[in-house]
Amino acid sequence: MKTVKNDVSDEMVIKNSRFITVIKNINSANKEDIEIILENVKRQYPKATHYCYAYICNDEKKCSDDNEPSGTAGFPMLNVLEKECLSNVIVIVVRYFGGIKLGAGGLVRAYTKAVTETLKKAFFIELVLGYKIKLQFSYNNQKQVDYLLGGKILEKDYSQDITYIVLIKKEDLEKFYDYSYEILEELYIEDYS
């Protein structure tokens, strides 16, 4: 599984219609976060005819045709993301209608091409299933824990015991069975090996 490392955009004209594709990395499929991204794109490209989108984030998937004929925009865009094994990504295709109808098949091809061509400009990073955990241990175990973690520490707290908030790959979790830990979140993380 992979995601885009950088935001990327592209533009193409098909039978006088202008298609602008924006692809962004996302960390959550939170409805409010998605709406903020869509609103920002709408402000950047005002008065467009359609703002179609698709996203995959962890196990959540959603797409929208935004008043294009059903199944001609969002689903083909989502299909491209799935075929490319992408996650934690949203793609928005902004269409300015150029006066020539493309038909259902033409729309499917246009939206598919818009996403496919834009992905050619992207750089990718690998994602692995992992956890954000809270790890608690005594001071005399710090060197061993630091060695096992290999530098993926997000937060440190030095009180009576040491507490770390860390990102860890699923397969590395068993290394910490001897310590007190709590899984805060299951998520895809950048492959840092």
C-alpha positions as a printed Julia matrix, in Angstrom:
193×3 Matrix{Float64}:
   0.0    0.0     0.0
   1.25   3.5    -0.78
   0.22   7.13   -0.72
   1.3   10.31   -2.46
   4.22  12.04   -0.81
   3.36  15.45   -2.23
   0.23  17.25   -3.37
   0.03  17.21   -7.14
  -2.24  18.76   -9.75
  -2.66  18.68  -13.5
  -4.97  20.1   -16.14
  -6.26  18.83  -19.45
  -8.87  19.88  -21.99
 -11.16  17.26  -23.53
 -13.68  18.46  -26.15
 -13.6   22.02  -24.78
 -14.19  20.89  -21.17
 -11.41  21.79  -18.77
 -10.51  19.09  -16.22
  -8.3   20.13  -13.3
  -7.15  17.3   -11.05
  -5.88  17.8    -7.51
  -4.46  14.89   -5.5
  -3.65  15.29   -1.81
  -2.33  13.13    1.0
  -4.83  12.82    3.89
  -4.45  11.35    7.36
  -8.11  10.88    8.17
 -11.46  10.4     6.5
 -13.06  12.74    9.0
 -16.04  14.35    7.26
 -15.09  17.86    8.41
 -11.5   17.47    7.15
 -12.71  16.26    3.75
 -15.15  19.17    3.49
 -12.39  21.67    4.28
 -10.26  20.25    1.47
 -13.2   20.4    -0.94
 -14.05  23.97    0.06
 -10.44  25.06   -0.48
 -10.48  23.56   -3.98
 -13.82  25.25   -4.72
 -12.36  28.6    -3.65
  -9.28  28.0    -5.8
 -11.4   27.05   -8.84
 -14.65  29.02   -8.52
 -17.7   28.66  -10.74
 -16.79  25.21  -12.04
 -19.61  22.96  -13.22
 -18.55  19.91  -11.15
 -16.25  19.09   -8.23
 -16.08  15.29   -8.32
 -13.97  13.43   -5.8
 -12.88  10.08   -4.44
 -10.83   9.12   -1.43
  -9.43   6.12    0.37
  -8.2    6.44    3.93
  -7.38   3.28    5.85
 -10.51   1.17    5.27
 -12.83   4.05    4.38
 -13.71   4.79    0.76
 -16.05   7.34   -0.71
 -16.7    8.99   -4.04
 -19.01  11.63   -5.49
 -20.17  12.35   -9.03
 -21.26  15.88   -8.04
 -24.2   15.93  -10.46
 -22.44  14.17  -13.33
 -24.48  11.13  -14.47
 -24.35   8.41  -11.81
 -21.2    6.29  -11.93
 -19.39   8.37  -14.55
 -16.97  10.36  -12.37
 -16.48   9.41   -8.71
 -16.47   5.65   -9.15
 -13.98   5.64  -12.06
 -11.72   7.93  -10.01
 -11.98   5.61   -6.98
 -11.27   2.66   -9.25
  -7.95   4.24  -10.34
  -6.93   4.78   -6.69
  -7.75   1.16   -5.87
  -5.87  -0.22   -8.89
  -2.81   1.81   -7.88
  -3.04   0.39   -4.3
  -3.3    3.89   -2.83
  -4.53   4.85    0.62
  -4.64   8.06    2.64
  -5.3   10.02   -0.52
  -8.06  12.2    -1.96
  -8.46  13.12   -5.6
 -10.69  15.96   -6.77
 -11.41  16.61  -10.42
 -12.81  20.05  -11.17
 -14.68  20.28  -14.48
 -15.53  23.43  -16.36
 -18.09  22.32  -18.95
 -17.06  23.35  -22.46
 -20.41  22.99  -24.24
 -19.9   19.56  -25.81
 -21.52  16.57  -24.09
 -19.16  13.62  -23.7
 -21.73  10.89  -23.01
 -21.44   8.36  -20.2
 -18.53   6.45  -21.75
 -16.72   9.67  -22.61
 -17.08  10.94  -19.04
 -15.76   7.69  -17.56
 -12.75   7.85  -19.88
 -12.16  11.55  -19.17
 -12.25  11.25  -15.37
 -10.13   8.08  -15.45
  -7.56   9.76  -17.69
  -7.49  12.91  -15.55
  -6.57  10.91  -12.44
  -4.19   8.54  -14.2
  -2.23  11.35  -15.86
  -1.97  13.34  -12.64
  -0.68  10.31  -10.72
   2.19  10.13  -13.21
   3.47  13.39  -11.7
   3.29  12.17   -8.1
   5.98  10.77   -5.82
   4.92   7.91   -3.58
   5.77   6.53   -0.15
   5.01   3.05    1.13
   2.5    2.61    3.94
   2.36  -0.21    6.45
  -0.26  -1.15    9.0
   0.81   0.09   12.39
  -0.23   1.53   15.71
   0.12   4.67   17.69
   0.81   3.4    21.21
   1.44   4.76   24.67
   4.39   2.87   26.13
   5.31   3.06   29.82
   8.5    1.63   31.35
  11.05   2.16   34.12
  14.15   4.3    33.74
  16.47   1.27   33.84
  14.81  -0.03   30.61
  15.2    3.18   28.6
  18.25   2.11   26.57
  16.64  -1.18   25.6
  13.32   0.47   24.65
  15.11   3.18   22.64
  17.04   0.49   20.78
  13.86  -1.48   20.01
  12.03   1.63   18.78
  14.74   2.86   16.48
  13.75   6.54   16.78
   9.98   6.63   16.08
   9.11   8.51   19.27
   6.44  11.23   18.97
   6.28  12.34   22.64
   8.28  11.7    25.8
   7.27  12.2    29.43
   9.7   11.7    32.3
   7.79  11.27   35.56
   7.9    8.4    38.05
   8.26   6.15   34.97
   9.03   7.07   31.37
   6.1    7.34   28.96
   6.5    7.48   25.19
   3.9    7.99   22.49
   5.25   6.12   19.47
   4.39   4.9    15.99
   5.13   1.24   15.52
   4.61  -1.3    12.76
   2.11  -4.05   13.47
   4.76  -6.77   13.22
   7.01  -4.93   15.71
   4.37  -4.66   18.44
   5.29  -8.03   19.97
   8.7   -6.62   20.92
   6.96  -4.65   23.66
   4.94  -7.38   25.4
   7.28  -7.13   28.4
   6.32  -3.47   28.89
   3.09  -1.7    29.74
   1.5   -0.28   26.61
  -1.86   0.88   25.35
  -2.89   1.01   21.69
  -4.19   4.5    21.0
  -4.95   4.1    17.3
  -4.58   1.61   14.44
  -3.43   3.35   11.29
  -1.26   3.2     8.19
   2.13   4.74    8.72
   5.0    5.56    6.42
   7.33   2.6     6.03
  10.38   3.84    7.88
  12.59   0.75    7.47
